[in-house]
């Protein structure tokens, strides 16, 4: 599964691919932009299929322009 995180230091929104067990066991997530480990999981966007890409800030639909995903601005 893909999980979306927001960096609390630089506000970068990024996705990681991890298994449910990795997340449940406290996988250490680091921001790819500033290397901070002060990140928060974004529960407003769930992506089971494919990733929009590393560090993607794209929307899930054509009407949204929020940096947190479709209608999650």
Secondary structure, 3 states (H helix, E strand, C coil): CEEEEEECCCCCEEEEECCHHHHHCCCCCCCCCCCCCCEEECCCCCECCCCCCCCCCCCCCCCCCCCCCCCCC
